[in-house]
Amino acid sequence: MKAFPMFIRTARAGIKASPPPKPASTGHICLVGAGPGARDLLTLRAVERLQKADVIFYDRLVDEEVLDLARPDAERVFVGKHVGAHTWPQDRINRMIVTEACKGKRVVRLKSGDPGIFGRATEEIDAANEAGIAVELVPGVTAVSAAGAMLGRSLTERNVADVLVLATGTGCASDPAPDSTRHSGPGTTTAFYMGVRHAERLAHDLIGKGLPSDASVDIAVEVSKPGQKHLTATIGTLAATIKREKITGCAVLLVTWPKCLVMENVDFPRHAGFLPAQRQALPA
């Protein structure tokens, strides 16, 4: 016997059938963390959102293998920024993702690392909210976590460094040289993102706060990617090492300042977070 569609069978039974659901008039935007590079470091939720996306706007640091996880028919739009060459300024990206969502499309804004850590996610979330577009944030593995895994060690260690600071070495037009080291001190590990071009200034600031110039620095380059490498330097030789090794790509600078290091002849202002009593309590 030939099967009839469900709504016809229901009508014959004397029950009024409900019309099929109408497609949503607007789509939605999902800011997805692509992780540090390796595609198997994406979360399951990130993969699910990629496979449902109609259009994907992706950054310069997103690996091609990550994009291969998306639906084959999904539109892919490169919106990467290069230093000194912002073909895609942020306001243009905001307009594009909102425009596509207003067409009823499922939009994924794919960002390297975690979109909520130095990823300018707030501006895109605000743009979506102003347009009345539903927006979701999917976290990703941030670069410093992958750097710790590459080095095979914890980013925090009891009695050595029990505070982890994430700081950016670069800024914006209104704040081109942020005070990146203001939270660094005994008992901290500071991870500097986007700090390669500012290594000399960062080193100078840390030495000025009392970190010995022979303190070790880890330079984690292209973490989790095929070309990843680990270099070591001291605070005093950091800028020269970066120049000698021609490091220009994505790198995280890791500086661990152990609790046991004595800070001599350093006068900390109160706003730096170190009160005189705390300074005196440091072990000799």
Secondary structure, 3 states (H helix, E strand, C coil): CCCCCHHHHHHHCCCCCCCCCCCCCCCEEEEEECECCCHHHCCHHHHHHHHHCCEEEECCCCCHHHHCCCCCCCEEEECCCECCECCCCHHHHHHHHHHHHHCCCEEEEEECECCCCCCCHHHHHHHHHHCCCEEEEECCCCHHHHHHHHHCCCCCECCCECEEEEEECCCECCECCCCCCCCCCCCEEEEEECCHHHHHHHHHHHHHHCCCCCCEEEEEECCCCCCCEEEEEECCCHHHHHHHCCCCCCEEEEEEECCCCCCCCCCCCHHHCCCHHHHHCCCC
